[in-house]
Structures are given as structure tokens and as C-alpha cells.
Amino acid sequence: DAGCQVKSGQVRLVGIEDGPAFLVVDAEPAPAQPPWDPRARSQGQGLNGAVPALVRSAQRGDVDTVRSLLELGHDPDLQDDLGFMALHVAAKKGHNLIVQALAAHRADLNSGSAGRNGESPLHFACKYGHADVASTLLQHGADPQFRSKEGKTPVEYAESKNHRAVVELMRRTCT
């Protein structure tokens, strides 16, 4: 019959006169769940390899989640078990909006705790050629003379990777 509907839960079978029958799923989508528990507050370093939600969100480039976590009071300087903070991973990935949000929440711009080389967020921005991120970090007070455990400054990383725009920015800004 035209217009005949057989309901079974959330699914309806709809027949159209002189046309093919088709199935209509009549379900509302489940509300999107954030990849983190907004009520949970990470305290201390990542435990047993766990990556703090703020670090994980910064790595993915999820600026909305980073902002939400910061507004909920998450510590912007929380480190994973390798010593990486959200600012380190955002600088490495070139996520400038996240770097801006973290800097506005007073993240430690000069932490050299990341990884085995003790690099600061500015080292990562320079090493991976992110001039916009390097500029943001410098504007918020990152130390361009900070040395990694290898004794290298951020501009030396940019030079070794031939990131000319970053080298020019660093020389123009830091001399």
C-alpha cells in the first residue's frame, strides 16, 4: 500500500506508490561526547603512560577542547611521562591558536623539560619551521637564548633545518 508504514523501534519501512520501497532510520543522533571527562582534573604527571587530556588535545589540534580544559582549571604545565607539556606539542605541530590559548593561561614558555634533549616550546617551533608559532611565543616572553641540553638555542635548530623564515624572524626579533 502506498504510504504504508511498519514501525519497528526506530526504523520505519516506507512504500511509495509506483516507486521503490525504502527504509528510513528515524533516530536522533547521540549527543557528541568530548574525548575527555569535563569533570575530571588531571593532577600530576601522566600515570603509567597516560597522556593528560590537555596534552592529548593540543597534539590533535583540538583548540575548542584545549580552551574548555583551561577554563575548567586544568594545569597548562601538566606533563606527560616524557616531560612534554601541551605547549611543547602545540609548538611542534604548528597549532598557533592553541599556543595562544596556553600562553594566555600562563603556560611556562621556557620549560626545557621535554624529551631527552630538554627543548623548550620555542625550540620545537624553530625546529619544525613554524614561524607564526615562534612569533607568538616570542611575543609572550619566550627566551630566544634558552639552551637545550645539547647547548643549542632555538635559532640554531632553525638554521640546521634550513627554515629561513624562522631564522629571519629570530634574527630580526632577537638582536
VMD Tcl script that draws the C-alpha trace (Angstrom):
set ca {
  {0.00 0.00 0.00}
  {1.16 3.49 -0.77}
  {2.16 5.25 2.40}
  {2.07 2.05 4.45}
  {4.45 2.31 7.38}
  {5.60 -0.58 9.51}
  {7.30 0.64 12.64}
  {9.80 -1.43 14.47}
  {11.56 0.57 17.14}
  {13.37 3.42 15.45}
  {13.09 2.03 11.91}
  {10.18 2.58 9.50}
  {9.55 0.85 6.20}
  {8.00 3.35 3.82}
  {6.46 2.37 0.49}
  {5.88 4.91 -2.23}
  {3.11 4.50 -4.83}
  {4.59 3.48 -8.18}
  {8.09 3.63 -6.76}
  {10.57 1.57 -4.84}
  {10.25 0.95 -1.13}
  {12.95 2.32 1.09}
  {13.96 2.20 4.71}
  {14.03 5.30 6.87}
  {16.00 5.31 10.08}
  {14.14 7.57 12.43}
  {16.72 8.01 15.15}
  {18.22 11.08 16.68}
  {22.00 11.06 16.78}
  {23.55 10.54 20.16}
  {24.97 13.73 21.60}
  {28.64 14.11 20.84}
  {30.78 13.17 23.80}
  {34.02 15.05 24.34}
  {37.15 12.88 24.25}
  {37.74 13.83 27.89}
  {35.70 13.88 31.05}
  {34.98 17.58 31.69}
  {34.58 16.88 35.40}
  {37.95 15.19 35.75}
  {41.00 17.23 36.63}
  {44.34 15.68 35.90}
  {46.66 16.11 38.85}
  {50.34 15.44 38.35}
  {52.15 13.75 35.51}
  {50.76 11.14 33.23}
  {50.44 7.89 35.13}
  {51.61 4.61 33.62}
  {51.95 6.14 30.17}
  {48.65 8.03 30.37}
  {48.69 11.28 28.46}
  {46.96 14.20 30.18}
  {43.83 15.35 28.33}
  {45.31 18.81 27.72}
  {48.45 17.39 26.11}
  {46.42 14.94 24.00}
  {44.03 17.67 22.84}
  {46.90 20.01 21.97}
  {48.56 17.28 19.95}
  {45.36 16.67 17.97}
  {44.94 20.40 17.33}
  {41.60 20.49 19.15}
  {41.54 24.16 20.12}
  {37.98 24.05 21.49}
  {38.79 21.22 23.88}
  {42.04 22.90 24.95}
  {40.16 26.11 25.72}
  {37.47 24.20 27.62}
  {40.02 22.32 29.70}
  {41.86 25.54 30.53}
  {38.59 27.21 31.54}
  {37.85 24.21 33.78}
  {41.14 24.85 35.54}
  {43.45 22.24 34.05}
  {47.11 22.99 34.67}
  {48.67 24.23 31.39}
  {52.07 22.97 32.58}
  {51.00 19.39 33.21}
  {53.46 16.99 31.58}
  {53.13 13.56 30.10}
  {55.53 10.84 31.23}
  {58.16 12.05 28.73}
  {58.09 15.62 30.04}
  {56.05 17.10 27.20}
  {53.55 19.80 28.07}
  {50.65 20.87 25.86}
  {52.71 23.89 24.78}
  {55.56 21.69 23.54}
  {53.30 19.54 21.37}
  {51.28 22.51 20.07}
  {54.51 24.29 19.10}
  {55.84 21.15 17.41}
  {52.64 20.62 15.43}
  {52.26 24.31 14.49}
  {48.94 24.79 16.30}
  {49.24 28.55 16.80}
  {45.73 29.10 18.21}
  {46.46 26.53 20.89}
  {49.82 28.16 21.64}
  {47.99 31.48 22.04}
  {45.41 29.94 24.40}
  {48.09 28.27 26.52}
  {50.20 31.44 26.67}
  {47.13 33.42 27.74}
  {46.69 30.93 30.61}
  {50.28 31.48 31.69}
  {51.82 28.25 30.47}
  {55.57 28.03 31.10}
  {57.03 29.33 27.84}
  {60.58 28.42 28.80}
  {60.19 24.89 30.10}
  {63.05 22.79 28.85}
  {61.63 19.60 30.26}
  {60.55 17.98 27.02}
  {62.15 14.73 25.96}
  {65.75 13.74 26.24}
  {67.09 16.99 24.74}
  {65.38 19.37 27.16}
  {63.94 21.57 24.43}
  {61.64 24.50 25.06}
  {58.45 25.15 23.08}
  {60.40 27.76 21.08}
  {62.96 25.10 20.15}
  {60.14 22.98 18.71}
  {58.60 25.88 16.77}
  {62.01 26.67 15.26}
  {62.98 23.05 14.64}
  {59.76 22.33 12.71}
  {59.64 25.64 10.82}
  {56.59 27.25 12.41}
  {57.41 30.97 12.17}
  {53.92 32.02 13.31}
  {54.22 29.91 16.45}
  {57.74 31.18 17.13}
  {56.47 34.74 16.78}
  {53.61 34.09 19.22}
  {55.98 32.54 21.76}
  {58.40 35.46 21.48}
  {55.58 38.00 21.85}
  {54.53 36.28 25.08}
  {58.04 36.25 26.52}
  {59.77 33.05 25.41}
  {63.54 33.25 25.86}
  {65.30 33.09 22.46}
  {68.63 32.37 24.20}
  {67.36 29.32 26.13}
  {69.70 26.40 25.51}
  {68.70 22.76 25.20}
  {70.66 20.02 26.95}
  {72.72 19.87 23.75}
  {73.60 23.54 24.30}
  {71.65 24.77 21.26}
  {69.47 27.86 21.02}
  {66.17 27.79 19.10}
  {67.63 29.68 16.13}
  {70.36 27.05 15.81}
  {67.68 24.40 15.34}
  {66.03 26.53 12.63}
  {69.39 27.03 10.91}
  {70.19 23.31 10.98}
  {66.84 22.54 9.32}
  {67.17 25.44 6.84}
  {63.93 27.11 7.95}
  {64.77 30.53 6.51}
  {61.59 32.33 7.57}
  {62.13 31.26 11.16}
  {65.82 32.19 11.09}
  {64.96 35.65 9.72}
  {62.25 36.13 12.34}
  {64.57 35.11 15.16}
  {67.39 37.36 13.96}
  {65.05 40.30 13.41}
  {63.31 39.90 16.75}
  {66.18 38.79 18.95}
  {69.03 41.12 18.05}
}
mol new
graphics top color blue
foreach p $ca { graphics top sphere $p radius 0.5 }
foreach p [lrange $ca 0 end-1] q [lrange $ca 1 end] { graphics top cylinder $p $q radius 0.2 }
display resetview
